[in-house]
Amino acid sequence: MRLRLYGLATLLIMVNGSEVAAQGYGLGMRSCGEFARAYAANPAVAEDVYFAWAQGFMSGLNLDAVANRRPYRVINGNDMPSQKIEIRSYCDAHPLATYSQSVFALYSSLPAMRANSN
């Protein structure tokens, strides 16, 4: 547990110290290749940090969809392992794409639901 926390702290320092994070774009603007390198160095920590960003991004897309009376996506927490696999697969196939592009591809593939019209 202590090693995993140390790894998480190290990754956060690396990410927060980067030029991309300093510009306020966050992990989503990092390339899939950068995600792959972080994943290769420490799979559990990298995936936890990046996927937490992905969940927030998809939640924000859902909030926007509901606010604008558009269909939202089912980002069911029970399917997180396969969602992580889909993101990694996309990134493996598109190393120059941004991480946010991989998350948006996942989001677009999820089942759509209509918001209540209340």
N, C-alpha and C positions, 0 to 999 in steps of 0.2 A: 504494500500500500504506500509506504513512504517513498519507494523508488518511483512509483507511478505519479505521485504528487510532485516529486522533484522533476520528472520528465515533463509534466504539464506546465510547471512554472518555467522551465527552460524554454519550452515551445512558445509560451505566451510572451516571454521576454524577447525572443527572436522575432516573433510576429509584430509585437508592439514597437520594436526598434526599427522595423523596416521602413523604407521610403513609402511604400504603398499604404501602410497603416498610418504613417504620419500625415498623409494627405487626406485621411478620413474615409478611405474607401473600404477598408476592412478586408477580411479574408476572401470575400466574393470576387475581388478583382485580381487575386493571385491566379496564376496559370494552373491548369491541371497538372502540368509538369512539376510545378513547385509543390503542389499537394502530393504528387507521387513521391517526390524526394523526401518530404516530411513523413509520409506513410512508411517508406522504406526504412527510415531511421528509427521510427518508433510508432508502429501501426496503431496500437490502442489509443495512445495519447493524441496523435494527429487526427485520427478519425473522430474521436470524442470532441475535440475542439472545432474542427471543420463542420462536423455534422450538427453540432449545437448551432452554429451560424446558419446552416441550411434550414434547420427547423424554424428558426426565427424569420428567415427570409420567406419561407413558404407560408408561415402564419401571417406575415405582413401582406403577402399577395392575397391570401384568403380574406383578410380584413378589408382590403381595398375592393375585392370582388363583391363582398356582401354589402359594403357601403354604397356601391354603385349598381346594386341589383343585378349583378352578373353571377353566373354559376361559380361556386367555389370548389376546391378540390378536397377530397378525403385524404388527409395526411395522417391516417390512423397510426398511432404509436405501436400497435401490435405488429406492424409490418416493417419496423425500422431495419432489421437485418437485411432484408431484400432491397430496401431503399439505399442502404449504404453500398451494397453490391452494385446496384445500377449506377450510382454516382461514380464508383471506382471504374466500372466498365466504360462509361462514357469518357472519363478522363484518360484511361489507357488508350482509347481510340482517338482522342482529340487533345494531345498534350499541349497544344498552343491555345486552346480555348480557355476562357476564364472559368474558375470554379463555379461562379454564379450561373454560367451557361449550362454546366452539368446539372445544377440544381433546378434550373428552369426546365430543362429537358425532362427531368424526373417529374416535376410538378405537372407539366403538361400531359404526362402519360397517366396520371392518377385519375380515378373516377370523378366525374363532375356531379355536383348536386346543386339544386336550386335553393336559394335562400328563401325563407318564409317572407311573405309580402306584408307582414305586420308593420 
